[in-house]
Every structure is written in C-alpha cells, then in structure tokens.
C-alpha cells in the first residue's frame, strides 16, 4: 500500500529444460484489487475497463512487461509504485572482484 492505493504485483519465472535463461511464466498487476493486466508466457492481456477495451499483445518471454506498459494518467500513483519497486530491488551492498 502506497498512500491510499493497494498494489499487487506477481511474477513467476521458470527455467525450462534446455534453456540457459529464465523466462516469464506468469505476471499480474492489480490496483486496489482490480486486475490491470495479466500474462501467461508471452501473451499479455490488458483487462477491459469502462474506458478501454481489452487488449492483447505479445512480449518476449525473457522480458518483464511491467516496465514497458504505459499506464493511464489517472493512475499517477503507479509511478510511485515503480519508484518504490526500483528502490527495494537494489542490492544492499555491492561486491567488486579484482583479479
């Protein structure tokens, strides 16, 4: 919760047999309990609302969709969530190896 807005973000990664990189299996973003988008592998679905129709598109399964989705200006608090997420995902310390 940031301010009066409750955000939900779920990300599931997988490493299929024969792959060398993780890929996105599922991704989901909600605002105040309402789904904004969901994803299954490469297929992203922006949920239909009263102001926009449902939209479907593909994203490379090695990329997370959240950073590239443009949110409507009415969801200005999403930028606050993005900033919070960026701060909380930074490493707490950095190690440098010198050989």
Secondary structure, DSSP 8 states (H G I E B T S, - for coil): -BTTB-EEEEEEEE--TT-SS-EEEEEEEEETTEEEEEEETTEEEE--BTTB--EEEE--TTS-SGGG----GGGTHHHHHHHHHHHHTS-SS------
